Amino acid sequence: MPTDRMQNLLSLLETSPDDSFLLFAIAKEHETAGDLDKALAQYQLLGDKDPDYVGLYYHLGKLLERLEHTEEAKNAYEKGMKVAKKAGDRHAWNELSAANMDMEF
């Protein structure tokens, strides 16, 4: 059964179906609830709808690591680094780069 927070997010999404932050928040709620498959599907939906949403890639990569999808996680970090660079978001680029490098060890 969805939490009150999830219900609120889903209600908001009905009026703003393309709101990237809402899509991201729903993915995080699924992740927090332990429903990793739904979280992954929601992150992928966000990536399809708004591939320039910088905040997506770190969390997607970490979830993919948890699911032991190492190559996909690496790809998420690398794509996120490109998106962050394009957006001029140095902080996000640094986080993604560090996560990507951590996978090397």
DSSP file (Angstrom, degrees, kcal/mol; ACC not computed):
  #  RESIDUE AA STRUCTURE BP1 BP2  ACC     N-H-->O    O-->H-N    N-H-->O    O-->H-N    TCO  KAPPA ALPHA  PHI   PSI    X-CA   Y-CA   Z-CA
    1    1 A M              0   0    0      0, 0.0     0, 0.0     0, 0.0     0, 0.0   0.000 360.0 360.0 360.0 130.9    0.0    0.0    0.0
    2    2 A P        -     0   0    0      0, 0.0     2,-0.0     0, 0.0     0, 0.0  -0.285 360.0-117.4 -63.9 145.0    1.4    3.4   -1.0
    3    3 A T     >  -     0   0    0      1,-0.1     4,-2.7    26,-0.0     5,-0.2  -0.264  28.0-105.6 -71.4 166.1    2.5    5.7    1.8
    4    4 A D  H  > S+     0   0    0      1,-0.2     4,-2.7     2,-0.2     5,-0.2   0.906 123.7  53.1 -59.7 -41.1    0.9    9.1    2.3
    5    5 A R  H  > S+     0   0    0      2,-0.2     4,-2.5     1,-0.2    -1,-0.2   0.927 109.7  47.2 -61.1 -44.2    3.9   10.7    0.8
    6    6 A M  H  > S+     0   0    0      2,-0.2     4,-2.8     1,-0.2     5,-0.2   0.918 110.9  52.0 -63.4 -43.1    3.7    8.5   -2.3
    7    7 A Q  H  X S+     0   0    0     -4,-2.7     4,-2.3     1,-0.2    -2,-0.2   0.919 110.4  48.9 -58.5 -43.6    0.0    9.2   -2.6
    8    8 A N  H  X S+     0   0    0     -4,-2.7     4,-2.5     2,-0.2    -2,-0.2   0.923 111.7  48.4 -61.9 -45.0    0.8   12.9   -2.5
    9    9 A L  H  X S+     0   0    0     -4,-2.5     4,-2.3     1,-0.2    -2,-0.2   0.916 111.7  49.4 -62.7 -42.8    3.5   12.7   -5.1
   10   10 A L  H  X S+     0   0    0     -4,-2.8     4,-1.4     2,-0.2    -1,-0.2   0.876 110.4  51.0 -65.3 -37.1    1.3   10.6   -7.4
   11   11 A S  H  X S+     0   0    0     -4,-2.3     4,-0.9    -5,-0.2     3,-0.3   0.923 111.0  47.9 -64.3 -44.2   -1.5   13.2   -7.0
   12   12 A L  H >X S+     0   0    0     -4,-2.5     4,-1.5     1,-0.2     3,-0.6   0.884 107.3  57.2 -62.8 -37.8    0.8   16.0   -7.9
   13   13 A L  H 3< S+     0   0    0     -4,-2.3    -1,-0.2     1,-0.2    -2,-0.2   0.824  96.7  63.3 -64.4 -31.3    2.1   14.0  -10.9
   14   14 A E  H 3< S+     0   0    0     -4,-1.4    -1,-0.2    -3,-0.3    -2,-0.2   0.871 111.0  37.4 -60.4 -36.1   -1.5   13.8  -12.2
   15   15 A T  H << S+     0   0    0     -4,-0.9    -1,-0.2    -3,-0.6    -2,-0.2   0.682 131.3  30.0 -89.5 -18.6   -1.5   17.6  -12.6
   16   16 A S    ><  +     0   0    0     -4,-1.5     3,-1.9    -5,-0.1    -1,-0.2  -0.552  67.8 167.0-136.9  70.1    2.1   17.9  -13.7
   17   17 A P  T 3  S+     0   0    0      0, 0.0    -1,-0.1     0, 0.0    -4,-0.1   0.671  77.5  49.1 -65.2 -16.8    3.0   14.6  -15.5
   18   18 A D  T 3  S+     0   0    0     -5,-0.0     2,-0.8     4,-0.0     3,-0.1   0.230  74.6 128.0-105.8  14.2    6.2   16.0  -17.0
   19   19 A D    <>  -     0   0    0     -3,-1.9     4,-2.1     1,-0.2     5,-0.2  -0.606  44.6-161.1 -75.8 109.2    7.6   17.4  -13.7
   20   20 A S  H  > S+     0   0    0     -2,-0.8     4,-2.4     1,-0.2    -1,-0.2   0.859  87.6  54.9 -61.5 -38.5   11.1   15.9  -13.5
   21   21 A F  H  > S+     0   0    0      1,-0.2     4,-2.8     2,-0.2    -1,-0.2   0.911 108.2  49.3 -64.5 -39.9   11.5   16.5   -9.8
   22   22 A L  H  > S+     0   0    0      2,-0.2     4,-2.4     1,-0.2    -2,-0.2   0.917 110.5  50.1 -64.1 -42.5    8.2   14.6   -9.1
   23   23 A L  H  X S+     0   0    0     -4,-2.1     4,-1.8     1,-0.2    -2,-0.2   0.911 113.2  47.1 -60.5 -41.8    9.4   11.7  -11.2
   24   24 A F  H  X S+     0   0    0     -4,-2.4     4,-2.3     2,-0.2    -2,-0.2   0.923 110.9  51.0 -64.2 -45.6   12.7   11.7   -9.3
   25   25 A A  H  X S+     0   0    0     -4,-2.8     4,-2.1     1,-0.2    -2,-0.2   0.872 108.8  51.6 -63.3 -37.5   10.9   11.9   -6.0
   26   26 A I  H  X S+     0   0    0     -4,-2.4     4,-2.3     2,-0.2    -1,-0.2   0.908 108.6  51.2 -65.4 -41.3    8.7    8.9   -6.8
   27   27 A A  H  X S+     0   0    0     -4,-1.8     4,-2.3     1,-0.2    -2,-0.2   0.925 110.5  49.1 -60.3 -44.2   11.7    6.9   -7.8
   28   28 A K  H  X S+     0   0    0     -4,-2.3     4,-2.8     2,-0.2    -1,-0.2   0.875 108.8  53.2 -64.4 -37.3   13.4    7.7   -4.5
   29   29 A E  H  X S+     0   0    0     -4,-2.1     4,-2.1     2,-0.2     6,-0.2   0.924 109.7  47.9 -63.5 -43.8   10.2    6.8   -2.6
   30   30 A H  H  <>S+     0   0    0     -4,-2.3     5,-2.4     2,-0.2     4,-0.4   0.920 112.8  49.5 -60.7 -42.6   10.1    3.4   -4.3
   31   31 A E  H ><5S+     0   0    0     -4,-2.3     3,-1.4     1,-0.2    -2,-0.2   0.926 110.1  49.7 -63.1 -45.2   13.8    2.9   -3.5
   32   32 A T  H 3<5S+     0   0    0     -4,-2.8    -1,-0.2     1,-0.3    -2,-0.2   0.856 108.6  53.5 -61.5 -36.1   13.3    3.8    0.2
   33   33 A A  T 3<5S-     0   0    0     -4,-2.1    -1,-0.3    -5,-0.2    -2,-0.2   0.527 118.9-113.1 -77.6  -4.9   10.4    1.4    0.3
   34   34 A G  T < 5S+     0   0    0     -3,-1.4     2,-1.5    -4,-0.4    -3,-0.2   0.548  77.4 131.5  85.9   7.0   12.7   -1.3   -1.0
   35   35 A D     >< +     0   0    0     -5,-2.4     4,-2.2    -6,-0.2    -1,-0.2  -0.618  25.3 167.3 -92.1  77.6   10.9   -1.7   -4.3
   36   36 A L  H  >  +     0   0    0     -2,-1.5     4,-2.7     1,-0.2    -1,-0.2   0.809  68.3  56.3 -68.4 -32.3   14.0   -1.5   -6.4
   37   37 A D  H  > S+     0   0    0      2,-0.2     4,-2.3    -3,-0.2    -1,-0.2   0.922 110.7  44.7 -65.7 -42.9   12.5   -2.7   -9.6
   38   38 A K  H  > S+     0   0    0      2,-0.2     4,-2.4     1,-0.2    -2,-0.2   0.894 112.8  52.2 -66.8 -38.7    9.9    0.1   -9.5
   39   39 A A  H  X S+     0   0    0     -4,-2.2     4,-2.6     2,-0.2    -2,-0.2   0.939 110.3  48.0 -61.3 -46.3   12.6    2.6   -8.6
   40   40 A L  H  X S+     0   0    0     -4,-2.7     4,-2.5     1,-0.2    -2,-0.2   0.922 111.4  49.9 -61.0 -44.7   14.7    1.5  -11.5
   41   41 A A  H  X S+     0   0    0     -4,-2.3     4,-2.2     1,-0.2    -1,-0.2   0.890 111.6  49.1 -61.3 -39.0   11.7    1.8  -13.9
   42   42 A Q  H  X S+     0   0    0     -4,-2.4     4,-2.4     2,-0.2    -2,-0.2   0.907 110.5  49.4 -69.1 -41.6   10.9    5.2  -12.6
   43   43 A Y  H  X S+     0   0    0     -4,-2.6     4,-2.6     2,-0.2    -2,-0.2   0.914 111.8  49.8 -61.5 -41.4   14.5    6.4  -13.0
   44   44 A Q  H  X S+     0   0    0     -4,-2.5     4,-2.0     2,-0.2    -2,-0.2   0.888 109.1  51.6 -65.6 -38.6   14.5    5.1  -16.5
   45   45 A L  H  X S+     0   0    0     -4,-2.2     4,-2.5     2,-0.2     5,-0.2   0.928 110.1  49.3 -61.3 -45.1   11.3    6.8  -17.3
   46   46 A L  H  X S+     0   0    0     -4,-2.4     4,-3.3     1,-0.2    -2,-0.2   0.921 109.4  52.0 -59.9 -44.5   12.8   10.1  -16.0
   47   47 A G  H  < S+     0   0    0     -4,-2.6    -1,-0.2     1,-0.2    -2,-0.2   0.856 111.4  47.3 -61.6 -35.1   15.9    9.5  -18.2
   48   48 A D  H  < S+     0   0    0     -4,-2.0    -1,-0.2     2,-0.2    -2,-0.2   0.898 118.7  39.7 -70.5 -41.2   13.6    9.0  -21.2
   49   49 A K  H  < S+     0   0    0     -4,-2.5    -2,-0.2     1,-0.2    -3,-0.2   0.852 135.6  13.8 -78.1 -35.9   11.5   12.1  -20.5
   50   50 A D    ><  +     0   0    0     -4,-3.3     3,-2.1    -5,-0.2    -1,-0.2  -0.588  61.1 171.6-144.3  75.2   14.3   14.4  -19.3
   51   51 A P  T 3  S+     0   0    0      0, 0.0    -4,-0.1     0, 0.0    -1,-0.1   0.634  80.0  62.6 -64.1 -11.5   17.8   13.1  -20.2
   52   52 A D  T 3   +     0   0    0     -3,-0.1     2,-1.2     4,-0.0     3,-0.1   0.331  68.0 118.0 -94.1   7.7   19.3   16.5  -19.0
   53   53 A Y    X   -     0   0    0     -3,-2.1     3,-1.6     1,-0.2     4,-0.5  -0.633  49.8-165.1 -77.4  99.0   18.1   16.1  -15.4
   54   54 A V  T >> S+     0   0    0     -2,-1.2     3,-0.8     1,-0.3     4,-0.5   0.828  78.8  63.2 -58.1 -38.9   21.5   16.1  -13.8
   55   55 A G  H 3> S+     0   0    0      1,-0.2     4,-0.8     2,-0.1    -1,-0.3   0.653  91.3  69.9 -64.8 -15.9   20.2   14.7  -10.4
   56   56 A L  H <> S+     0   0    0     -3,-1.6     4,-2.6     1,-0.2    -1,-0.2   0.911  87.4  60.2 -65.7 -45.3   19.1   11.4  -12.0
   57   57 A Y  H <> S+     0   0    0     -3,-0.8     4,-2.5    -4,-0.5     5,-0.2   0.802 100.1  49.6 -70.1 -37.1   22.5    9.9  -12.8
   58   58 A Y  H  X S+     0   0    0     -4,-0.5     4,-2.4     2,-0.2    -1,-0.2   0.954 117.1  42.3 -64.2 -47.8   24.2    9.6   -9.5
   59   59 A H  H  X S+     0   0    0     -4,-0.8     4,-2.2     2,-0.2    -2,-0.2   0.882 114.6  50.6 -69.1 -38.5   21.1    7.9   -7.9
   60   60 A L  H  X S+     0   0    0     -4,-2.6     4,-2.6     2,-0.2    -1,-0.2   0.936 111.5  49.2 -62.0 -45.9   20.5    5.7  -10.9
   61   61 A G  H  X S+     0   0    0     -4,-2.5     4,-2.3    -5,-0.2    -2,-0.2   0.914 110.6  49.4 -60.6 -44.2   24.1    4.6  -10.9
   62   62 A K  H  X S+     0   0    0     -4,-2.4     4,-2.2     2,-0.2    -1,-0.2   0.896 111.7  49.1 -63.7 -39.9   24.0    3.8   -7.2
   63   63 A L  H  X S+     0   0    0     -4,-2.2     4,-2.0     2,-0.2    -2,-0.2   0.921 110.3  50.6 -65.0 -42.8   20.8    1.8   -7.6
   64   64 A L  H  <>S+     0   0    0     -4,-2.6     5,-3.1     1,-0.2    -2,-0.2   0.881 108.7  52.4 -62.7 -37.3   22.4   -0.1  -10.5
   65   65 A E  H ><5S+     0   0    0     -4,-2.3     3,-1.8     3,-0.2    -1,-0.2   0.936 107.7  51.7 -61.2 -45.4   25.4   -0.9   -8.3
   66   66 A R  H 3<5S+     0   0    0     -4,-2.2    -2,-0.2     1,-0.3    -1,-0.2   0.866 109.8  49.2 -58.0 -36.8   23.1   -2.2   -5.6
   67   67 A L  T 3<5S-     0   0    0     -4,-2.0    -1,-0.3    -5,-0.1    -2,-0.2   0.410 117.6-117.9 -83.3   2.4   21.5   -4.4   -8.2
   68   68 A E  T < 5S+     0   0    0     -3,-1.8     2,-0.8     1,-0.2    -3,-0.2   0.831  70.2 139.3  61.9  35.9   25.0   -5.5   -9.3
   69   69 A H     >< +     0   0    0     -5,-3.1     4,-2.4     1,-0.2     5,-0.2  -0.646  22.8 168.0-102.6  69.7   24.5   -4.1  -12.8
   70   70 A T  H  >  +     0   0    0     -2,-0.8     4,-2.5     1,-0.2    -1,-0.2   0.877  68.1  47.2 -58.4 -48.2   28.1   -2.8  -12.8
   71   71 A E  H  > S+     0   0    0      1,-0.2     4,-2.2     2,-0.2    -1,-0.2   0.899 113.5  49.1 -64.9 -39.7   28.4   -1.9  -16.5
   72   72 A E  H  > S+     0   0    0      2,-0.2     4,-2.2     1,-0.2    -1,-0.2   0.881 110.4  51.7 -66.2 -37.6   25.1   -0.1  -16.5
   73   73 A A  H  X S+     0   0    0     -4,-2.4     4,-2.5     2,-0.2    -2,-0.2   0.934 109.5  49.4 -63.2 -45.9   26.0    1.8  -13.4
   74   74 A K  H  X S+     0   0    0     -4,-2.5     4,-2.5     1,-0.2    -2,-0.2   0.913 110.7  50.5 -59.0 -43.5   29.3    2.9  -15.0
   75   75 A N  H  X S+     0   0    0     -4,-2.2     4,-2.6     1,-0.2     5,-0.2   0.887 108.8  52.1 -62.2 -39.2   27.4    4.0  -18.1
   76   76 A A  H  X S+     0   0    0     -4,-2.2     4,-2.6     2,-0.2    -2,-0.2   0.925 110.8  47.2 -63.6 -44.6   25.0    6.0  -16.0
   77   77 A Y  H  X S+     0   0    0     -4,-2.5     4,-2.2     2,-0.2    -2,-0.2   0.926 113.5  48.1 -62.6 -43.8   27.8    7.8  -14.2
   78   78 A E  H  X S+     0   0    0     -4,-2.5     4,-1.6     2,-0.2    -2,-0.2   0.909 113.2  46.5 -65.8 -42.0   29.6    8.5  -17.5
   79   79 A K  H  X S+     0   0    0     -4,-2.6     4,-2.3     1,-0.2    -1,-0.2   0.922 112.0  52.5 -64.6 -42.3   26.4    9.8  -19.1
   80   80 A G  H  X S+     0   0    0     -4,-2.6     4,-3.0     1,-0.2    -2,-0.2   0.866 104.7  55.4 -60.9 -37.0   25.7   11.9  -16.0
   81   81 A M  H  X S+     0   0    0     -4,-2.2     4,-2.4     2,-0.2    -1,-0.2   0.901 108.8  48.0 -62.6 -40.1   29.2   13.4  -16.2
   82   82 A K  H  X S+     0   0    0     -4,-1.6     4,-2.4     2,-0.2    -2,-0.2   0.916 113.5  46.9 -65.1 -43.3   28.5   14.6  -19.8
   83   83 A V  H  X S+     0   0    0     -4,-2.3     4,-2.1     2,-0.2    -2,-0.2   0.917 113.1  48.9 -65.4 -43.5   25.1   16.0  -18.8
   84   84 A A  H  X>S+     0   0    0     -4,-3.0     5,-2.7     2,-0.2     4,-0.8   0.901 111.5  49.5 -63.5 -41.3   26.6   17.8  -15.7
   85   85 A K  H ><5S+     0   0    0     -4,-2.4     3,-0.8     1,-0.2    -2,-0.2   0.932 110.7  49.7 -63.1 -45.2   29.4   19.2  -17.8
   86   86 A K  H 3<5S+     0   0    0     -4,-2.4    -1,-0.2     1,-0.2    -2,-0.2   0.869 113.8  46.4 -59.8 -37.4   26.9   20.5  -20.4
   87   87 A A  H 3<5S-     0   0    0     -4,-2.1    -1,-0.2    -5,-0.2    -2,-0.2   0.567 111.4-121.6 -81.9  -9.6   24.9   22.1  -17.6
   88   88 A G  T <<5 +     0   0    0     -4,-0.8     2,-1.2    -3,-0.8    -3,-0.2   0.763  61.6 148.3  73.4  24.7   28.0   23.6  -16.0
   89   89 A D     >< +     0   0    0     -5,-2.7     4,-2.2     1,-0.2    -1,-0.2  -0.724  17.3 172.7 -96.4  87.7   27.2   21.7  -12.7
   90   90 A R  H  > S+     0   0    0     -2,-1.2     4,-2.7     1,-0.2    -1,-0.2   0.858  74.9  56.4 -65.6 -37.3   30.7   21.1  -11.4
   91   91 A H  H  > S+     0   0    0      2,-0.2     4,-2.2     1,-0.2    -1,-0.2   0.946 110.5  43.8 -61.4 -48.4   29.5   19.7   -8.1
   92   92 A A  H  > S+     0   0    0      1,-0.2     4,-2.7     2,-0.2     5,-0.2   0.908 112.4  53.7 -63.2 -41.3   27.4   17.0   -9.8
   93   93 A W  H  X S+     0   0    0     -4,-2.2     4,-2.7     1,-0.2    -1,-0.2   0.925 109.0  49.1 -59.5 -44.3   30.3   16.3  -12.2
   94   94 A N  H  X S+     0   0    0     -4,-2.7     4,-2.5     2,-0.2    -1,-0.2   0.915 112.0  47.9 -62.4 -43.8   32.7   15.7   -9.2
   95   95 A E  H  X S+     0   0    0     -4,-2.2     4,-2.4     2,-0.2    -2,-0.2   0.922 114.7  45.7 -62.4 -44.4   30.2   13.4   -7.4
   96   96 A L  H  X S+     0   0    0     -4,-2.7     4,-2.4     2,-0.2    -2,-0.2   0.896 112.6  50.6 -66.4 -40.3   29.6   11.4  -10.6
   97   97 A S  H  X S+     0   0    0     -4,-2.7     4,-2.6    -5,-0.2    -2,-0.2   0.910 111.0  48.5 -64.0 -42.9   33.3   11.2  -11.4
   98   98 A A  H  X S+     0   0    0     -4,-2.5     4,-2.4     2,-0.2    -2,-0.2   0.913 112.2  48.5 -64.6 -42.5   34.1   10.0   -7.9
   99   99 A A  H  X S+     0   0    0     -4,-2.4     4,-1.0     2,-0.2    -2,-0.2   0.898 112.5  49.3 -63.4 -39.7   31.4    7.4   -8.0
  100  100 A N  H  < S+     0   0    0     -4,-2.4     3,-0.5     1,-0.2     4,-0.4   0.915 112.0  47.3 -65.2 -43.9   32.7    6.2  -11.4
  101  101 A M  H >< S+     0   0    0     -4,-2.6     3,-1.5     1,-0.2     4,-0.5   0.868 104.5  61.0 -67.1 -36.5   36.3    6.1  -10.1
  102  102 A D  H >< S+     0   0    0     -4,-2.4     3,-1.0     1,-0.3    -1,-0.2   0.803  97.2  60.5 -59.9 -28.2   35.2    4.1   -7.0
  103  103 A M  T 3< S+     0   0    0     -4,-1.0    -1,-0.3    -3,-0.5    -2,-0.2   0.704  92.2  67.4 -72.4 -18.6   33.9    1.4   -9.3
  104  104 A E  T <         0   0    0     -3,-1.5    -1,-0.2    -4,-0.4    -2,-0.2   0.717 360.0 360.0 -72.1 -20.9   37.5    1.0  -10.7
  105  105 A F    <         0   0    0     -3,-1.0    -1,-0.2    -4,-0.5    -2,-0.2   0.423 360.0 360.0-104.5 360.0   38.7   -0.4   -7.4
